[in-house]
């Protein structure tokens, strides 16, 4: 390797790759550095002198040429943008990242290549590691059922399963992100493999452990996962006999990895015990406490190392914005998508579905969307077609739903029965993956045909959106088989990205002002970049247990820290007990789950049997409507305005606590409470009621500052973070508003098409506040240059005790020109809870002109 000793500083006009400028390092090296923008840099390391790949399934940015300087001194080359310094070291052949002032952010430790053991092609197993601080939080990577949120030092397998979704973007509390542009089976922070002895369904290993937090990974059911498994990981001191349980799993659709975390109090020799049922444990890995000092990624079948560094200038939101700049914006959905979704397995015929929809309207239970799950094809075979014996007039059914202001989504799979015309047409063209019934979404012509099948059966008759089920896909048909782009093992993970792309591309081309104006799909898998296709992940077929509910909270938060802001779940769990309708404990679980769902991006119920609320009796129906569904609809002005920020700013609405409090060490591992937008702290109740009580009590951590309790109007505050115990009735969720919040709430409505008037403006005092209300027609393309909308900014001055409502900016067809605003200064037992405040402090008729209101 040639070392450049001269010192020079120059502006470069460099070659471009994916819109990024390639920096001439001046040496023959396996390393390439590309400057994409002031804050995004691409780094590649390639084996055997090969060139970096020129096409990416993930990156779609059209970057303008970046301006930067290069300084070449001694053994280092420094690339400087307005926000970032990237240093290449000629001796170690490694890259470091510093902020604009030269302070270290992170640096490569090492990279390596070895022959791939999972592919016969000329591919490599690749490994890359970076330095991290010992107390640095690392998040993202997708959605997992472990119940953990911070991956610092933890092992993790990134591969698609029912209930787990791989998204190779990682986010640091230091305000940077790493996007790993690789599509094969990937592993985070490989642990030390431990040999186990087996006795029946118990595996044991004796190991020496240091004091501190140890992470355990049990790989089981590889490669396909299991149906139903129980598994307990525990650690016992061989001298004191004290036992510490790290994880107790009881789960259906068990993925191929189970994670446990144990705080070992003292160094010593320990017996690690894995008790399991339903499968043989494959391997056990342990990561010691000092594993938090680095982050490592290993992929099994790759052409080379390829990653993007996103610098958020110390802010996690900024790093996420960099990820979306690189891989595509998360567009604003039609307003109906933020309402309630009714779904179940399954409606069996046309009259059952329309009858349920009309019953919602009759009972005045708010709803915007209803879903047809699979098997509407009846005896015709697995595929996207309607059996006329059970759905005699699907077009008429869609019209009936639309006439009642209900949108319609239909389930579609990526596999077809072999006797259907869908399979036969695909197979004749070579579009079916060998030895399977799944189509090959990596082939653009296969994607077009896949979309056209649903266009004929669904979109042409007015179906609003598709539910793309089993897009992992189930049982890995691409494993050890070729796909259009190459070895299936190399392209293990992006199946869902390519399938959702098929639907988005077709709709945007054929229906630009209808279904394609704001594409919405639901899917059971995900990958980096999928947000640009309008696809929402749901967490798969989960169990209806309190522990499963707890895991969904963490899954939601970690997934959205992977850069993708849209997530959903089966509220109430998919696998339900047959006695769900008579079981008071399940009634409580269902209600609490709905209350959590209010504060997720997409609010959807699903499960086995009949999920319509009236099946659970009048008490449950009223509990859920009064405490959850009405609250969701009342919060729509806040929610819709927030998701406009998601589209425009790269923002995230459902926010793990480190987003807003990255320096607070108390929240680094906190996965059971979160911020919803910048103003509301939500702490879901995920346990049954207290013993012999009609309330449930949980602890809530309040970061330093002032907080108003949503349900009582009580104000709390401190200069440091503190924990409070909150007891909640079945009609309450622990919610806190930051001091200095303006919360704009709408009226109770039956669907999002109803007029949002009057508005209630709740002011949570003790600090200045501002909020911008965004409104549009809820359906026209929101990213078009001529998109019409309005914005009204509310500003509270604590010193002057004055609310200022700005001039309205903009307009749109159907806009309410005059608005009734009920202004409420929240106080104890006043301006609280879900119900509208009957006697506001002041009522203002707003006509679009600036108003100052003194109190």
ZAMARGU-4260 file (C-alpha; in steps of 0.2 Angstrom, whole numbers, plus 5000, padded with zeros to 4 digits):
<rodrens>
0) 5000/5000/5000 | 5007/5017/4995 | 5008/5030/5009 | 5005/5048/5004 | 5016/5060/5014
5) 5012/5076/5006 | 5000/5088/5013 | 4986/5095/5001 | 4969/5102/5003 | 4958/5103/4988
10) 4940/5103/4982 | 4936/5087/4973 | 4926/5084/4957 | 4924/5065/4959 | 4916/5050/4951
15) 4898/5046/4956 | 4891/5030/4963 | 4872/5030/4967 | 4873/5049/4967 | 4887/5049/4979
20) 4904/5056/4975 | 4919/5043/4975 | 4934/5049/4985 | 4951/5045/4977 | 4961/5038/4991
25) 4977/5038/4981 | 4981/5020/4985 | 4976/5002/4979 | 4965/4996/4993 | 4949/4986/4996
30) 4941/5001/5004 | 4931/5014/4995 | 4923/5030/5002 | 4909/5039/4994 | 4902/5056/5000
35) 4883/5057/4997 | 4879/5073/5007 | 4885/5083/5021 | 4879/5070/5033 | 4879/5053/5024
40) 4894/5044/5019 | 4895/5027/5010 | 4910/5015/5014 | 4913/4998/5005 | 4927/4985/5008
45) 4927/4972/4994 | 4937/4956/4993 | 4950/4951/4979 | 4950/4968/4971 | 4932/4968/4966
50) 4923/4984/4963 | 4908/4989/4974 | 4891/4985/4968 | 4883/4999/4958 | 4865/4995/4961
55) 4856/4994/4978 | 4838/4987/4982 | 4838/4999/4997 | 4845/5016/4991 | 4835/5026/4980
60) 4841/5044/4984 | 4845/5056/4970 | 4859/5066/4979 | 4866/5081/4971 | 4885/5082/4970
65) 4892/5085/4988 | 4904/5098/4992 | 4919/5093/5003 | 4937/5095/5005 | 4951/5082/5006
70) 4967/5084/5017 | 4981/5072/5014 | 4994/5071/5029 | 5006/5058/5034 | 4997/5041/5036
75) 4979/5048/5035 | 4967/5056/5023 | 4953/5067/5030 | 4937/5071/5021 | 4928/5086/5028
80) 4910/5091/5024 | 4900/5105/5033 | 4894/5093/5046 | 4907/5078/5046 | 4925/5073/5046
85) 4929/5056/5038 | 4947/5049/5041 | 4955/5035/5031 | 4970/5027/5039 | 4982/5020/5027
90) 4991/5009/5040 | 4976/5000/5047 | 4965/5002/5031 | 4951/5008/5042 | 4939/5023/5042
95) 4934/5034/5057 | 4920/5046/5059 | 4921/5063/5068 | 4910/5078/5070 | 4913/5095/5062
100) 4924/5099/5077 | 4935/5084/5075 | 4928/5075/5090 | 4926/5056/5088 | 4909/5048/5084
105) 4914/5030/5080 | 4928/5021/5070 | 4930/5005/5062 | 4939/4992/5072 | 4941/4978/5058
110) 4934/4970/5043 | 4936/4953/5036 | 4931/4941/5022 | 4930/4922/5022 | 4922/4910/5009
115) 4903/4909/5012 | 4898/4892/5019 | 4880/4894/5014 | 4882/4897/4996 | 4891/4889/4982
120) 4892/4905/4972 | 4908/4916/4973 | 4902/4925/4988 | 4910/4929/5005 | 4905/4928/5023
125) 4909/4946/5028 | 4912/4954/5045 | 4913/4972/5050 | 4915/4980/5068 | 4915/4998/5075
130) 4920/5005/5091 | 4906/5010/5103 | 4906/5018/5120 | 4903/5007/5135 | 4887/5016/5140
135) 4881/5019/5122 | 4863/5013/5117 | 4861/5004/5101 | 4844/5001/5094 | 4835/4996/5078
140) 4839/4981/5067 | 4820/4977/5065 | 4806/4970/5075 | 4810/4955/5087 | 4800/4946/5101
145) 4814/4946/5114 | 4807/4960/5124 | 4823/4969/5124 | 4826/4986/5116 | 4845/4990/5118
150) 4856/4979/5107 | 4872/4986/5114 | 4883/4970/5117 | 4868/4958/5113 | 4868/4945/5099
155) 4854/4945/5086 | 4850/4936/5070 | 4843/4947/5057 | 4832/4936/5046 | 4814/4936/5042
160) 4801/4926/5052 | 4783/4926/5056 | 4783/4938/5071 | 4801/4945/5067 | 4807/4957/5054
165) 4825/4961/5049 | 4829/4979/5045 | 4848/4982/5045 | 4848/5000/5051 | 4855/5003/5068
170) 4853/5019/5078 | 4865/5026/5092 | 4861/5037/5107 | 4876/5047/5100 | 4865/5053/5086
175) 4872/5042/5071 | 4865/5028/5061 | 4873/5013/5052 | 4863/5006/5037 | 4870/4989/5032
180) 4866/4987/5013 | 4867/4968/5013 | 4852/4956/5010 | 4859/4939/5016 | 4856/4931/5033
185) 4865/4943/5045 | 4871/4942/5063 | 4874/4956/5076 | 4887/4954/5089 | 4891/4936/5087
190) 4894/4928/5105 | 4905/4915/5111 | 4898/4898/5107 | 4896/4886/5122 | 4895/4867/5121
195) 4880/4860/5129 | 4876/4843/5137 | 4858/4837/5134 | 4847/4826/5146 | 4830/4825/5138
200) 4823/4842/5136 | 4836/4851/5147 | 4853/4857/5140 | 4866/4863/5152 | 4884/4871/5151
205) 4896/4875/5165 | 4905/4892/5162 | 4915/4905/5170 | 4906/4922/5170 | 4911/4939/5176
210) 4900/4951/5186 | 4888/4961/5175 | 4875/4959/5162 | 4877/4944/5151 | 4867/4942/5135
215) 4862/4924/5129 | 4857/4918/5112 | 4849/4901/5110 | 4848/4896/5092 | 4834/4884/5090
220) 4822/4878/5076 | 4835/4883/5063 | 4831/4887/5049 | 4813/4888/5049 | 4807/4892/5066
225) 4794/4881/5077 | 4776/4881/5079 | 4774/4881/5098 | 4789/4881/5111 | 4792/4884/5129
230) 4809/4888/5134 | 4818/4895/5150 | 4835/4901/5152 | 4843/4902/5169 | 4860/4904/5177
235) 4865/4896/5194 | 4880/4899/5204 | 4888/4882/5207 | 4894/4888/5225 | 4879/4898/5232
240) 4866/4889/5222 | 4857/4905/5218 | 4848/4905/5202 | 4844/4919/5190 | 4831/4917/5177
245) 4835/4927/5161 | 4820/4923/5150 | 4804/4912/5151 | 4797/4910/5134 | 4780/4902/5130
250) 4776/4906/5112 | 4768/4900/5096 | 4778/4904/5080 | 4794/4903/5088 | 4808/4911/5078
255) 4825/4903/5076 | 4833/4913/5090 | 4828/4916/5108 | 4837/4929/5118 | 4840/4931/5137
260) 4848/4943/5148 | 4855/4940/5165 | 4863/4952/5178 | 4877/4941/5186 | 4880/4949/5203
265) 4898/4941/5206 | 4911/4933/5196 | 4911/4914/5197 | 4907/4897/5189 | 4889/4896/5184
270) 4878/4882/5177 | 4868/4888/5162 | 4852/4878/5160 | 4841/4879/5145 | 4824/4870/5148
275) 4814/4868/5132 | 4800/4859/5123 | 4795/4857/5105 | 4812/4857/5098 | 4830/4853/5100
280) 4841/4868/5105 | 4854/4870/5091 | 4867/4881/5099 | 4870/4893/5114 | 4880/4909/5113
285) 4885/4921/5127 | 4891/4939/5126 | 4900/4946/5141 | 4898/4963/5148 | 4912/4971/5139
290) 4904/4966/5122 | 4896/4983/5124 | 4912/4991/5118 | 4910/4987/5100 | 4896/4984/5087
295) 4899/4970/5074 | 4889/4964/5059 | 4892/4948/5050 | 4883/4942/5034 | 4883/4925/5027
300) 4883/4927/5008 | 4889/4943/5001 | 4899/4951/4987 | 4907/4963/5000 | 4905/4975/5014
305) 4894/4990/5010 | 4887/5002/5023 | 4881/5020/5025 | 4885/5031/5040 | 4872/5044/5044
310) 4876/5058/5055 | 4862/5067/5064 | 4873/5080/5072 | 4871/5071/5089 | 4852/5069/5087
315) 4844/5052/5084 | 4830/5060/5074 | 4843/5067/5062 | 4851/5050/5059 | 4834/5043/5055
320) 4831/5058/5043 | 4847/5053/5035 | 4841/5035/5033 | 4825/5041/5025 | 4835/5053/5014
325) 4845/5038/5007 | 4831/5025/5006 | 4815/5035/5003 | 4802/5045/5013 | 4788/5038/5023
330) 4773/5046/5014 | 4758/5052/5023 | 4744/5040/5022 | 4726/5044/5018 | 4717/5050/5034
335) 4707/5035/5035 | 4722/5024/5038 | 4724/5033/5055 | 4707/5028/5061 | 4701/5011/5067
340) 4704/4995/5057 | 4692/4980/5060 | 4700/4963/5056 | 4698/4945/5060 | 4701/4927/5054
345) 4690/4928/5045 | 4674/4934/5036 | 4667/4918/5027 | 4655/4927/5015 | 4649/4943/5008
350) 4634/4945/5019 | 4644/4942/5035 | 4657/4955/5030 | 4644/4968/5025 | 4633/4964/5040
355) 4648/4967/5052 | 4652/4984/5044 | 4634/4990/5045 | 4633/4984/5063 | 4647/4995/5068
360) 4638/5010/5061 | 4622/5004/5069 | 4630/5003/5086 | 4640/5019/5083 | 4657/5011/5086
365) 4669/5022/5076 | 4678/5013/5062 | 4686/5018/5045 | 4692/5001/5038 | 4687/4983/5037
370) 4698/4969/5031 | 4694/4952/5022 | 4707/4939/5027 | 4711/4924/5016 | 4701/4910/5009
375) 4688/4922/5000 | 4694/4911/4985 | 4684/4897/4992 | 4685/4881/4982 | 4694/4890/4967
380) 4712/4887/4975 | 4724/4898/4984 | 4725/4914/4974 | 4718/4932/4973 | 4701/4928/4966
385) 4683/4928/4973 | 4673/4912/4974 | 4656/4918/4967 | 4647/4905/4978 | 4652/4915/4994
390) 4656/4932/4987 | 4643/4934/4973 | 4645/4953/4970 | 4662/4959/4977 | 4660/4975/4967
395) 4643/4978/4975 | 4651/4974/4992 | 4664/4987/4990 | 4651/5000/4985 | 4641/4996/5000
400) 4656/4999/5011 | 4661/5015/5003 | 4643/5021/5004 | 4645/5019/5023 | 4662/5028/5023
405) 4671/5012/5026 | 4687/5007/5017 | 4691/4990/5012 | 4707/4980/5013 | 4710/4962/5006
410) 4723/4949/5010 | 4734/4943/4996 | 4748/4930/4997 | 4764/4928/4986 | 4760/4910/4984
415) 4747/4901/4973 | 4740/4883/4972 | 4747/4874/4957 | 4730/4871/4949 | 4726/4890/4948
420) 4729/4900/4932 | 4740/4912/4943 | 4753/4898/4946 | 4752/4892/4929 | 4755/4908/4921
425) 4769/4912/4932 | 4777/4895/4930 | 4776/4896/4911 | 4786/4912/4912 | 4799/4905/4924
430) 4793/4917/4938 | 4790/4903/4951 | 4805/4900/4963 | 4811/4882/4961 | 4802/4868/4971
435) 4790/4881/4978 | 4773/4889/4975 | 4780/4907/4978 | 4783/4919/4964 | 4800/4928/4962
440) 4798/4946/4967 | 4816/4950/4962 | 4811/4948/4943 | 4803/4965/4938 | 4791/4956/4925
445) 4785/4944/4939 | 4782/4959/4950 | 4771/4967/4936 | 4761/4951/4934 | 4759/4949/4953
450) 4752/4966/4953 | 4741/4963/4938 | 4732/4948/4946 | 4726/4959/4961 | 4722/4974/4949
455) 4710/4963/4940 | 4702/4955/4956 | 4703/4970/4968 | 4709/4987/4963 | 4698/4987/4947
460) 4682/4985/4958 | 4688/4998/4971 | 4697/4988/4984 | 4707/5002/4993 | 4722/4992/4999
465) 4730/4975/5001 | 4736/4965/5015 | 4752/4956/5009 | 4753/4941/5020 | 4768/4929/5023
470) 4780/4940/5014 | 4795/4933/5024 | 4791/4922/5014 | 4786/4906/5024 | 4799/4892/5025
475) 4812/4902/5015 | 4808/4895/4997 | 4823/4905/4991 | 4835/4897/5003 | 4848/4886/4992
480) 4838/4891/4976 | 4842/4904/4963 | 4831/4919/4961 | 4831/4932/4947 | 4845/4942/4954
485) 4856/4928/4959 | 4858/4915/4974 | 4843/4915/4985 | 4854/4914/5000 | 4862/4931/4995
490) 4844/4938/4993 | 4837/4931/5009 | 4829/4946/5017 | 4821/4959/5005 | 4807/4948/4998
495) 4794/4959/5007 | 4802/4975/5000 | 4801/4969/4983 | 4783/4963/4984 | 4777/4979/4992
500) 4786/4988/4978 | 4776/4978/4965 | 4760/4984/4972 | 4766/5002/4975 | 4773/5004/4958
505) 4757/4997/4950 | 4745/5008/4959 | 4755/5024/4957 | 4755/5020/4938 | 4737/5015/4936
510) 4728/5024/4949 | 4738/5040/4953 | 4722/5049/4960 | 4714/5035/4968 | 4722/5020/4977
515) 4739/5025/4971 | 4738/5043/4978 | 4743/5037/4995 | 4747/5019/4994 | 4744/5008/5009
520) 4748/4990/5011 | 4749/4979/5027 | 4763/4966/5027 | 4770/4953/5039 | 4788/4956/5035
525) 4800/4971/5031 | 4816/4977/5025 | 4826/4993/5024 | 4818/5005/5012 | 4801/4998/5013
530) 4794/5014/5020 | 4794/5022/5003 | 4782/5008/4996 | 4768/5013/5009 | 4769/4996/5018
535) 4766/4994/5036 | 4773/4980/5046 | 4762/4970/5058 | 4770/4959/5071 | 4763/4943/5064
540) 4753/4929/5072 | 4756/4933/5091 | 4749/4925/5106 | 4735/4932/5117 | 4744/4933/5133
545) 4750/4947/5145 | 4768/4943/5141 | 4765/4943/5122 | 4757/4960/5125 | 4772/4966/5134
550) 4784/4961/5120 | 4773/4970/5107 | 4777/4986/5116 | 4796/4984/5114 | 4794/4977/5096
555) 4785/4993/5091 | 4798/5004/5098 | 4813/4995/5092 | 4806/4993/5074 | 4803/5012/5073
560) 4820/5015/5079 | 4825/5005/5063 | 4820/5020/5053 | 4803/5014/5048 | 4789/5024/5056
565) 4774/5013/5053 | 4770/4998/5063 | 4754/4988/5068 | 4749/4972/5078 | 4735/4960/5081
570) 4727/4970/5096 | 4721/4956/5107 | 4733/4943/5100 | 4730/4931/5086 | 4731/4915/5095
575) 4716/4917/5107 | 4709/4905/5120 | 4692/4898/5115 | 4684/4905/5131 | 4689/4923/5126
580) 4671/4929/5126 | 4667/4923/5144 | 4685/4926/5152 | 4686/4942/5163 | 4705/4941/5163
585) 4705/4941/5144 | 4692/4956/5144 | 4705/4966/5154 | 4719/4961/5142 | 4709/4965/5127
590) 4705/4982/5134 | 4722/4986/5139 | 4729/4981/5122 | 4717/4992/5114 | 4723/5006/5125
595) 4741/5003/5119 | 4735/5002/5101 | 4728/5020/5102 | 4746/5026/5102 | 4753/5015/5088
600) 4754/5021/5071 | 4741/5010/5064 | 4726/5005/5076 | 4720/4988/5071 | 4712/4973/5079
605) 4714/4955/5073 | 4713/4937/5079 | 4705/4920/5078 | 4686/4919/5078 | 4675/4935/5080
610) 4684/4950/5085 | 4670/4963/5084 | 4668/4971/5101 | 4649/4966/5104 | 4654/4948/5104
615) 4662/4951/5121 | 4646/4959/5129 | 4641/4977/5133 | 4654/4980/5147 | 4669/4976/5136
620) 4661/4986/5121 | 4659/5001/5131 | 4676/5000/5140 | 4685/4999/5123 | 4675/5012/5114
625) 4676/5025/5129 | 4694/5022/5134 | 4702/5018/5117 | 4693/5021/5101 | 4685/5038/5106
630) 4702/5043/5112 | 4710/5038/5095 | 4698/5048/5085 | 4699/5063/5097 | 4718/5064/5095
635) 4717/5063/5076 | 4722/5082/5074 | 4738/5078/5084 | 4741/5062/5076 | 4738/5067/5058
640) 4749/5083/5060 | 4762/5072/5068 | 4763/5060/5053 | 4764/5075/5042 | 4781/5079/5051
645) 4785/5061/5048 | 4784/5063/5029 | 4792/5080/5028 | 4805/5080/5042 | 4810/5061/5044
650) 4801/5062/5061 | 4795/5047/5071 | 4779/5048/5080 | 4779/5033/5092 | 4796/5037/5100
655) 4806/5026/5112 | 4812/5036/5127 | 4830/5038/5121 | 4824/5049/5106 | 4819/5063/5117
660) 4831/5059/5132 | 4847/5052/5125 | 4857/5058/5139 | 4846/5050/5152 | 4854/5034/5157
665) 4838/5028/5166 | 4829/5026/5149 | 4843/5017/5139 | 4834/5000/5142 | 4817/5006/5144
670) 4804/4997/5133 | 4788/4998/5142 | 4784/5017/5140 | 4787/5030/5126 | 4783/5047/5119
675) 4769/5049/5106 | 4774/5064/5097 | 4784/5077/5106 | 4771/5080/5119 | 4763/5064/5126
680) 4772/5051/5137 | 4762/5035/5137 | 4765/5020/5149 | 4753/5006/5144 | 4746/4994/5157
685) 4752/4977/5153 | 4748/4967/5168 | 4731/4961/5176 | 4723/4972/5190 | 4731/4972/5207
690) 4726/4958/5218 | 4708/4960/5225 | 4707/4977/5216 | 4698/4985/5202 | 4714/4995/5197
695) 4731/4991/5190 | 4746/4999/5197 | 4763/5002/5187 | 4778/5013/5189 | 4781/5027/5177
700) 4798/5036/5175 | 4796/5054/5172 | 4812/5063/5165 | 4817/5079/5172 | 4805/5093/5169
705) 4786/5096/5172 | 4773/5083/5168 | 4754/5084/5168 | 4744/5069/5171 | 4731/5067/5157
710) 4718/5059/5167 | 4718/5070/5183 | 4726/5086/5178 | 4738/5085/5192 | 4755/5093/5188
715) 4772/5085/5194 | 4789/5092/5191 | 4807/5089/5196 | 4825/5094/5191 | 4830/5076/5189
720) 4820/5061/5183 | 4810/5051/5195 | 4798/5037/5196 | 4780/5037/5201 | 4767/5023/5204
725) 4751/5026/5195 | 4735/5016/5198 | 4723/5016/5183 | 4705/5010/5182 | 4700/4999/5167
730) 4695/5016/5158 | 4712/5024/5160 | 4729/5023/5153 | 4744/5032/5161 | 4747/5047/5150
735) 4757/5062/5154 | 4758/5079/5144 | 4774/5089/5145 | 4773/5105/5153 | 4772/5117/5139
740) 4761/5107/5128 | 4746/5113/5117 | 4736/5098/5113 | 4723/5100/5099 | 4709/5087/5100
745) 4694/5084/5089 | 4676/5080/5093 | 4670/5062/5094 | 4667/5056/5077 | 4662/5040/5068
750) 4675/5040/5054 | 4688/5052/5048 | 4677/5059/5034 | 4666/5068/5047 | 4670/5087/5051
755) 4683/5089/5064 | 4673/5104/5073 | 4673/5110/5086 | 4692/5108/5091 | 4697/5108/5109
760) 4713/5116/5113 | 4721/5110/5129 | 4735/5120/5136 | 4747/5112/5149 | 4756/5126/5157
765) 4772/5130/5166 | 4782/5133/5150 | 4780/5141/5132 | 4772/5130/5119 | 4768/5129/5101
770) 4759/5117/5089 | 4755/5118/5071 | 4739/5110/5065 | 4740/5102/5048 | 4725/5099/5038
775) 4721/5093/5020 | 4708/5083/5011 | 4715/5067/5018 | 4717/5059/5001 | 4726/5068/4987
780) 4744/5065/4984 | 4753/5074/4998 | 4771/5075/4990 | 4765/5083/4974 | 4771/5101/4972
785) 4754/5107/4970 | 4747/5098/4985 | 4734/5109/4994 | 4734/5110/5013 | 4732/5122/5027
790) 4742/5125/5043 | 4737/5135/5059 | 4750/5138/5072 | 4745/5139/5090 | 4758/5148/5102
795) 4757/5149/5121 | 4766/5163/5130 | 4768/5158/5149 | 4775/5175/5154 | 4760/5184/5145
800) 4747/5170/5149 | 4742/5172/5131 | 4737/5160/5117 | 4741/5166/5099 | 4732/5158/5084
805) 4741/5162/5068 | 4734/5167/5051 | 4729/5152/5042 | 4742/5147/5029 | 4735/5139/5013
810) 4719/5131/5009 | 4711/5115/5001 | 4695/5110/4993 | 4682/5106/5007 | 4691/5116/5020
815) 4681/5122/5035 | 4684/5141/5034 | 4676/5145/5051 | 4681/5134/5066 | 4675/5134/5084
820) 4689/5132/5096 | 4686/5128/5114 | 4701/5133/5124 | 4705/5124/5140 | 4719/5129/5153
825) 4721/5112/5161 | 4721/5111/5180 | 4717/5097/5192 | 4701/5089/5188 | 4698/5101/5174
830) 4702/5098/5155 | 4706/5080/5158 | 4703/5062/5151 | 4695/5057/5135 | 4678/5066/5136
835) 4677/5084/5129 | 4677/5098/5142 | 4659/5104/5144 | 4664/5122/5150 | 4680/5128/5142
840) 4689/5143/5148 | 4685/5152/5132 | 4677/5148/5115 | 4683/5157/5100 | 4676/5157/5082
845) 4691/5157/5071 | 4689/5163/5053 | 4707/5161/5047 | 4714/5178/5054 | 4726/5179/5068
850) 4719/5179/5086 | 4727/5184/5102 | 4718/5177/5118 | 4723/5183/5135 | 4719/5173/5151
</rodrens>
